[in-house]
Amino acid sequence: MSYYERIRELTKSVPVELVDFQQPRDHARTPTQASSNFITNKEQGDWAEDLVTRAINEKSKNFVAVKYGKSDDVVAGEDGFDTFYQDFQTELDTIGKRPDLLIFYKSDFDRNLGFDISQIPHNRILDYVKKAVAGIEVRSSAFLIDRYEEAMQVRTEKFTQIALQTKDKILAEFLDVLEHPSRQSYIDLLNGITEKTLNVTDFRTPSWSSSERLIQAKELFSRLKTAIKEIQKRDYLSITPKVEDIKVVYKWIETFNIPHFYFQVFFDKVYGISFEQILKIISDPDNDGVIFSVERDTKNQNKTTIKINSKSGIPIASKVDEPLHESVRKEMDRGRLLFYVTFRGGTAYLDIDKLSTILEIKNADF
């Protein structure tokens, strides 16, 4: 069974409520105006691609990374963007979404085309692209994952203590007001709260206001509710394929039959996961809310994004040296000014064993 055939079989297991592969993709409206935040995120993404590209090309004896993903320096609101964006949409329907990077054997690398083929029309490089051994989608995140996880552990422990102490205080000091028949259910609720059940506990905060004791009890229930909400927030950083991209990635795999991977670049580590593994994870409803969640990403035009726990992937770089950064001034039409951050440099220290594992190549061959 070919790689594409394996992926095609997996798509049949993905819940249609999440991704319906039988339906055509939704066509996006052309963005009309870029923001400073958007350009900074784009610059960060470009830096992450460059980081991975340099790491592979400096370390590998037999492989070379080439920039392939459709991109352009022009942004929404500038001349030429509408044409670029419509050409991009047409290409998505023709061959699917180009991964950001392609990995070739050095023996197949075309020096005449060089290390950047992102601007070359797809019909001129079809045969060349088919020689690639892997396609890599690079995602970036403005976090230090180790610091984040430490902070989340502290947060969870803090609010767990607040919740359990508040529950005990209500039962110890306000049991008499809760024993009224109309409020008895709150005693049952409190008795059911344990450290293990905090993740699934939910209730409506009472609106009592007819006595001082009831008001005090209400305030404690409000405090308990706030603590539980904090505990139930997602506590992991994620690898983030957008739902709308799943179909067009599949289309690209259908076109080229080349293994596809996601690399998530943090400012201290890089994690990788195969597209095949992503489909396996989201095909299992038992993983929903545990290994992955589905959210609207406010930082990305509210697009629906699958957020997979990074630890489900493989840490292909256990250390990253942070880049240099500087502010840039960009003048748009009508004299509108945008100020954004650009990044350069930095180093990802690849774990060759783990990178070879995820790409399914022998360590000695890398």
C-alpha positions in Angstrom: 0.0 0.0 0.0 1.4 3.4 -1.0 1.7 6.3 1.3 -1.2 8.1 -0.4 -3.3 5.0 -0.1 -2.6 4.8 3.7 -3.6 8.4 4.1 -6.7 7.9 2.0 -7.8 5.1 4.2 -7.2 7.2 7.3 -9.3 10.1 6.0 -12.3 7.7 6.0 -12.0 7.5 9.8 -11.9 11.2 10.5 -15.3 12.4 11.9 -17.1 14.4 9.3 -18.0 16.8 12.0 -14.4 17.7 12.1 -13.3 17.4 8.5 -15.6 16.3 5.7 -13.3 15.2 2.9 -16.3 14.6 0.6 -17.2 18.3 0.6 -15.3 20.8 -1.4 -13.1 23.2 0.6 -14.5 26.6 1.6 -13.0 29.4 -0.5 -11.6 32.2 1.7 -12.3 35.8 1.0 -9.3 37.9 0.0 -7.9 39.8 3.0 -8.2 43.5 2.5 -5.8 44.9 5.1 -2.8 43.7 6.9 -2.0 44.5 10.6 1.3 44.9 12.4 0.5 41.8 14.4 -0.2 39.8 11.1 3.2 40.9 9.6 5.1 40.1 12.8 3.5 36.6 12.8 4.5 36.2 9.2 8.1 37.3 9.9 8.2 34.8 12.8 7.0 32.0 10.5 9.6 32.9 7.9 12.2 32.8 10.6 11.1 29.4 11.7 11.3 28.1 8.2 14.8 29.5 7.8 15.8 28.0 11.2 14.7 24.5 10.2 16.2 24.8 6.7 19.6 25.9 8.0 19.6 23.2 10.6 19.0 20.4 8.1 21.3 21.8 5.5 24.2 22.3 7.9 23.8 18.8 9.5 22.8 16.4 6.8 25.3 14.5 4.6 22.8 13.2 2.1 19.7 15.5 2.2 18.9 19.1 1.4 16.0 21.3 2.4 14.5 23.6 -0.2 11.9 26.4 0.3 8.8 25.4 -1.6 5.7 26.9 0.1 3.8 29.6 -1.7 4.6 32.9 -0.2 5.4 36.5 -1.2 6.6 39.6 0.5 3.5 41.5 -0.6 0.8 41.8 2.0 -2.9 42.6 2.0 -3.5 46.2 1.1 -0.5 46.4 -1.3 -0.5 46.4 -5.1 -0.2 42.9 -6.5 -1.7 41.1 -3.4 -5.1 40.3 -5.0 -3.4 38.6 -7.9 -1.0 36.7 -5.7 -3.9 35.6 -3.4 -6.2 34.4 -6.3 -3.3 32.5 -7.9 -2.7 30.9 -4.5 -6.4 29.8 -4.3 -6.3 28.4 -7.8 -3.2 26.4 -6.9 -4.8 25.0 -3.8 -7.6 23.5 -6.0 -5.1 22.2 -8.6 -2.3 20.5 -6.6 -3.2 21.3 -2.9 -1.2 23.2 -0.4 2.5 23.2 -0.9 4.4 22.4 2.3 6.8 25.1 3.4 9.9 22.9 2.7 10.8 19.9 0.6 13.5 17.4 1.5 15.5 16.0 -1.4 18.4 13.6 -1.7 21.4 15.7 -2.6 21.8 13.5 -5.7 18.3 14.8 -6.8 18.9 18.4 -5.9 18.7 20.7 -8.9 21.4 23.4 -8.3 20.0 25.4 -11.2 16.7 25.9 -9.3 18.5 26.5 -6.1 17.3 26.5 -2.5 14.1 28.5 -3.1 11.5 27.2 -5.6 8.5 28.9 -3.9 8.1 31.5 -6.8 8.2 28.9 -9.6 4.8 27.9 -11.1 3.9 24.4 -10.1 3.5 23.1 -13.7 7.2 23.9 -14.3 8.5 21.8 -11.3 6.0 18.9 -11.1 8.5 16.2 -12.0 11.1 17.7 -9.8 8.8 17.9 -6.8 8.0 14.2 -7.2 11.6 13.4 -6.4 11.3 14.8 -2.9 11.3 12.4 0.1 9.3 14.6 2.5 7.3 17.7 2.7 7.4 19.8 5.9 4.9 22.4 7.1 6.6 24.6 9.6 4.5 26.3 12.3 5.8 28.8 14.8 4.9 29.7 18.3 6.0 32.7 20.4 6.6 30.6 23.5 9.3 28.9 25.5 7.7 25.6 25.9 9.6 24.5 29.1 8.7 27.8 30.8 5.1 27.5 29.8 4.8 24.0 31.2 6.3 25.0 34.5 3.9 27.9 34.7 0.9 25.7 33.9 1.9 23.2 36.5 2.1 26.0 39.1 -1.2 27.4 37.9 -3.0 24.1 38.1 -1.7 23.3 41.6 -2.6 26.8 42.8 -6.2 26.7 41.6 -6.7 23.1 42.7 -5.8 24.2 46.2 -8.1 27.2 46.0 -11.0 25.1 44.7 -10.7 22.3 47.3 -10.2 24.8 50.2 -13.2 26.8 49.1 -15.4 23.7 48.8 -14.4 22.6 52.3 -15.1 26.1 53.7 -18.6 26.2 52.2 -19.4 22.8 53.7 -17.9 23.7 57.1 -19.4 27.1 57.5 -22.6 27.3 55.4 -24.0 23.8 55.6 -27.0 25.1 57.5 -28.1 27.5 54.6 -27.6 24.7 52.1 -29.8 22.2 53.9 -32.9 24.1 52.7 -34.7 21.9 50.2 -34.2 24.4 47.4 -30.5 24.4 47.9 -29.8 20.7 48.9 -28.4 20.0 45.4 -25.4 22.2 46.1 -24.4 19.9 49.0 -24.5 16.9 46.6 -22.4 19.0 44.1 -19.8 19.9 46.7 -19.5 16.3 48.0 -18.8 15.2 44.4 -15.9 17.5 44.0 -12.5 15.9 44.3 -9.1 16.6 42.8 -9.9 14.1 40.1 -13.4 15.5 39.2 -12.3 19.2 39.0 -11.6 18.9 35.3 -15.3 18.0 34.6 -17.2 19.8 37.3 -19.6 22.6 36.2 -22.4 24.4 37.8 -24.4 27.6 37.7 -23.3 30.1 40.3 -26.2 30.9 42.6 -27.7 34.4 42.6 -28.7 34.5 46.3 -29.0 38.0 47.8 -31.7 37.9 50.4 -29.5 37.5 53.5 -25.9 38.2 54.5 -25.2 34.5 54.9 -26.5 33.7 51.5 -24.5 36.5 49.9 -21.3 35.1 51.6 -22.1 31.6 50.4 -22.7 32.9 46.9 -19.4 34.7 46.8 -17.6 31.5 47.8 -19.4 29.6 45.0 -18.3 32.3 42.6 -14.7 31.9 43.8 -15.0 28.1 43.4 -16.4 28.5 39.9 -13.5 30.8 38.9 -10.9 28.4 40.2 -12.5 25.5 38.3 -12.5 27.4 35.1 -8.8 28.1 35.4 -8.1 24.4 36.0 -10.1 23.4 33.0 -8.2 25.7 30.6 -6.0 23.9 28.0 -2.6 23.5 29.7 -0.4 22.4 26.9 1.2 24.1 23.9 0.2 22.6 20.6 1.0 21.6 17.1 -1.6 23.6 15.1 -2.9 22.3 11.8 -5.8 24.5 10.7 -9.0 22.5 9.8 -9.2 24.2 6.4 -5.6 23.1 5.7 -6.3 19.4 6.3 -8.1 19.0 3.0 -5.6 20.9 0.9 -2.7 19.0 2.5 -4.5 15.8 1.6 -4.9 17.1 -2.0 -1.1 17.7 -2.2 -0.4 14.2 -0.9 -2.9 12.9 -3.5 -1.0 14.8 -6.2 2.5 13.8 -5.2 2.4 10.7 -2.9 5.1 12.2 -0.7 5.1 11.9 3.1 4.0 15.1 4.9 5.1 16.4 8.3 4.4 19.3 10.7 7.2 20.9 12.6 6.3 23.2 15.4 9.0 25.7 16.3 9.1 27.2 19.7 11.8 29.5 20.9 13.5 26.8 22.9 12.6 23.5 21.1 11.2 22.0 17.9 8.6 19.2 17.8 7.6 17.2 14.8 4.7 15.0 13.9 3.6 13.2 10.7 0.4 14.1 9.0 -0.4 10.4 9.2 -0.2 10.6 13.0 -2.3 13.7 13.0 -5.1 11.9 11.2 -4.8 8.9 13.6 -5.1 11.2 16.6 -8.2 13.2 15.4 -9.9 10.0 14.2 -10.2 8.7 17.8 -13.0 10.6 19.7 -11.3 9.4 23.0 -8.5 11.8 22.2 -10.8 14.8 22.0 -10.2 17.1 25.0 -7.2 15.0 26.1 -4.6 15.0 23.3 -6.2 17.6 21.1 -8.8 20.3 21.1 -10.6 22.2 18.4 -10.7 25.9 18.8 -11.2 29.2 16.9 -7.8 30.8 16.8 -8.2 34.5 17.6 -4.6 35.2 16.5 -5.4 33.7 13.1 -8.6 35.4 11.8 -10.7 33.1 14.1 -9.9 30.1 11.8 -10.8 26.8 13.3 -7.6 25.1 14.4 -6.8 21.6 15.7 -4.5 22.0 18.7 -2.6 18.8 19.3 -0.5 18.4 22.4 3.1 19.0 21.3 4.2 16.1 23.5 2.3 13.8 21.0 5.1 14.7 18.6 8.8 14.0 18.7 11.3 16.6 20.0 13.5 16.9 16.9 15.5 19.8 18.4 15.9 19.9 22.2 17.6 23.3 22.2 17.1 26.5 20.1 19.2 29.6 20.4 16.9 32.6 20.1 17.1 34.9 17.1 18.0 38.6 17.0 15.0 40.8 16.5 14.4 44.4 15.5 11.5 46.8 14.7 10.7 47.7 11.1 8.6 50.6 9.8 6.5 49.8 6.7 4.5 52.5 4.9 1.2 51.4 3.3 -1.2 53.1 1.0 -2.6 56.5 2.1 0.4 57.0 4.4 -0.7 54.3 6.9 2.3 53.1 8.9 2.8 49.6 10.3 5.5 48.7 12.8 6.4 45.1 13.2 9.2 42.8 14.4 11.6 40.9 12.2 13.8 38.0 13.2 17.2 36.7 12.0 19.7 34.1 13.1 19.3 31.6 15.9 20.2 28.0 15.8 18.2 24.7 16.2 20.3 21.9 17.6 18.8 18.9 15.8 18.5 15.5 17.4 19.5 13.4 14.4 18.2 10.2 15.9 14.7 11.6 16.4 14.6 13.5 13.2 15.5 10.3 11.3 12.9 8.5 13.2 10.1 10.9 12.3 11.2 11.0 8.7 11.5 7.2 8.6 15.1 7.2 7.3 18.1 5.4 8.7 20.2 7.6 11.0 23.4 6.7 9.0 21.7 7.8 5.8 20.9 11.3 7.1 
